[in-house]
Amino acid sequence: MAAGVRLLVAPASHSDRDAAQREGTMKVLEDAGAQLLPSACGVCAGYGDSFAAGETVISSTARNFRGRMGPPTTKVYLASAYTVAASAVAGRIIDPREVLDGR
């Protein structure tokens, strides 16, 4: 992961989390510095912690509206899981083909 980037992972269900652990995906994410969150609507729905004013977030959640994940000045972009992962590696929002193609 790029310096200054936080990667938060909240599996959609306990079943998904368990499958990711069995397949080794969760270990890869944790080794990369990902923070595992509970399988629940947490930050994505504005519950509990939220992102800071002016912070830029890229998320693979299904919905977005101003103030959902933090103050109205938090910039939240929705993207595919591939785009989110590639962006975490690059430290900026990118097309995942830049990482997959080795550009």
N, C-alpha and C positions, 0 to 999 in steps of 0.2 A: 504494500500500500504506500501511496505517496505520503510524504511528511505533511502533518497538519490535517490529515483526513481521518475521520472516524467512520468505521463500517459497522453499522448496527444490523444484526440479523435476528428477525423475529419469525421463526417458522410458522406457517399457516396453521399447523395443528401439531399435536404431540406425535401423531403418526408420521407426519412429514419430518419432524425433528429426528425421530428414531430411525427412519429410513436414511436420512442424511448422515447420521452417526454410523450406521451399519456400512454404508457405501464409502465412508471415509471423507465425504464432502465437508462435514462439520469440522473435522480435524484440520483440513486444508484452510478453511476459513479462520479457525481459531489461531492456527500457526501464523496466518497473515495479519493477525491482530484484531480480528473481528470481535465485537462484543455481542455475546448471545443474550437475547432478550426473551422473556416468556412468550409463549404462543398465545397472544392476546392482542386486542386493539389497545396498544399503549400510545406511543408517540404519534402513530399514524392517525389516531382519532383525537388527539389532543389531551389524552389522559396522562396523569403523572408528569414526568419531565417533558419539556418541550425544547425546541431549538431557540437560539438567541435571536434578538432583533438584528436584522441585516444578514444573518447567516444564510448561506446557500446550501440547499439540500436537494439531492436527487434520490428519488424513491421509486420502488416498484409497486407501491400500493395502488389501489383501484380508483381512488378519488382524491381530489384536491380542491380546496377553496381557501381564500385569504383567511388567515388566522387558525387554520385547522391544526398546524403543527408548531405554532408559536405565534408571536406578535404579528400584526399585519405586514410588517416590513421583512419578515422571514421570506426568502425566495425559495419556493418549493417547485421542483420540476418532476414530472412523472415520466418514467421510461421503462424499458424492458430490463429484466434482470441482467442480460448481457451488457447493456449500456451502463447500468449502475456499477457492475463489477469492473468494467473497463475504465470507467471514470474514477473509481477508487484507486486503481493502479496508476492512472495518469495524474490524478490530483486536479482534474478539471473535467468538465462534461465533454465527452468525445464520442465519436462513432465507434462502436466496438470492433469494427473491421480494422481499425488502426492497430489494435492489439492482436487480433486474430491473424491478420495478414503480415504482421511484423513490420508495419510501416514506420 
